[in-house]
Amino acid sequence: MLIISTEARVSPLADIEDSVRGSVIAVEANATIDSFVKIKPAGGTGDVRIGAGSVVNSGTVIYSGNGVDIGRDVLIAANCTLAPVNHEYHDRGLTIKEQRFMPSKGGIVIEDDVWIGAGSVILDGARLRRGCVVGALSLVVGELAPYSVNVGAPTRQIGVRS
């Protein structure tokens, strides 16, 4: 189910697929979805919420997986990937495709006022706390503290935003 606020700005060149499994994709008021953004229900039945005033820039891909909750006034730069799901691969007697998906690590939660730099990858279980900054080309697999700055390494924090 797609729920897009009449006050949201969604480019006609964005590709937001409706779910066939009942996932909700919601874009709140004053959010902006740029050209060539792809939002795809895949890998689970989680919902995707893009909070009021948030901006998702060109080339970003968001999978629903185990859920993506993006807060208010979040800035997501170009060519990011949010993938709240992981393939299972432990049984050598089955192909990875046959094994389907691992249990959820809780989806992705991005709190208010977060900035995610270009080309970053955010994976299942990531928690980006209020006001943190994720540098370009970062991989986020865990929790980032509020108002911290992360540049490239999954857990390395180099400063606090004033």
N, C-alpha and C positions, 0 to 999 in steps of 0.2 A: 504494500500500500504506500503510495506517495502522498505526502502531506507537505505542500510547498506554500509558504505564506505568500499572500498577494503583495506583500511589501518586500519580498526577497527579490534579488536580481540574479536570474539564471540565464546564462548565455544560451542562445539557440544552438550553439555548437557544442554544448555540454551533452554528455550521454549518461542519463540517469535511468537505469533499468528498474522496472517494477519487479517485486518479488513474486515468485510462484509458490513460496513456502510460508508466506504470511509475515515476513519481516516488514517493519515500518521504516521508511526513509523519510525523515522530516527535516525541512529547511526552514528555520525560523526567520522572523522579520528582520529586514535590513542585512541579512547575510548575502554574500556575493559568491556565485559559482561561475568561474571564468570559462572561456572556451577550452575545449578538449579535456575537461575534467571528466573522469569516468567514475561513476558510483555503481558498483555491481554487487547484488546479493549473491554471495558464493561462499561455500565452505561452512555453512551453519545457518542458524535461524535468528542471529542477533539483529538488533535494530541499529540504524545509523541516525544520529541526531546532530545537526549542525546548528549551533547556537546563534542567537541574535547578534548581528553585527560582525560575525566572523567572515573571513575571506579565504576562499580556496582558489589558488592560482592555477594557471594553465598547465596541463600535462599531469596533474595529480590523479592518482588512482586510489579509491577507497573501496575495499571489500567489506561486506557486512560481517562475515564470519561469526565470531562470538560477540559482536557488538562494538560499535564505535560511538562514544559520547563526547562530542566536541562542545566545549563551553562557549561563553559569550566573548566576543571581541578577540577571537583567536585568529592569528595570521599564519596561513600555510603557504609557503612559497612554491614556486614552480617545480614540477616533476618529482613530487614526493609520493611515497607509497605507504598506505596504512593497511596492514594485513593482520587482522586479529584472529589468525588461524594458523595451524601448523600441520603439515602432512605427517602421517605415521610412517615409520620406515624400519622398525625393529625386527619384523618377521621376514627373514631371508627367503622363506618359502612362497611369499606373495610379492607381487610388484607393489611399489609405493602407491600407485593408483588404486590397486585392489584393497589396500589397507585403510584407505580413506583418511580420516583426520584424527589427530591427538585430542585428548580431553582439553577443554577450555582452560586457559590461564586467566580468565576473567575479562577478556576483550581489551579494548583500549579506552582509557579515560584521559581526556585532555581538559584540564580545568580552565577557567577564565584567564584572559590576558596572556596567552602563551604565543610565542613566535617560533615557528619551525622553519629552518633555513632550507634553501633549494636542495633537492636531491636526497633529502633525508628519508630513512625507512623506519617506520614505527611498527613494532610487532606485538603479537598477543601478550597480554600481561603488562604492557607499558602503562605507567601512571605519570603523567606530566602535570606537576602541581602548579598552582596559580603563579603566573608571572615568570615562569622559567623561559629560557631562551635555548633553542637547540640549533647549533651551528650547522652550516651547509654540509651535506654529505655525511651526516651523523647516522648511526644505528642506535635505536633506543629499544632496549629489551626489558628494562626494569623501571624503577621509580626515580624520578628526578625531583629534587627538593624544590619548594617554593622559591622563586626569584633566583634560582641558580642558573649558571651559564654552562652549557655542555658543548664541547667542540670536538666532534669526531669519535670519541670513545664512548662505549655504552654507559659507563658509570663515572667517568672522570668529570668533576665539577671544578671549574677554575675561578669562580668568583660569584659575587652576589650583586644583582642589579640594585642600584640605589633608587 
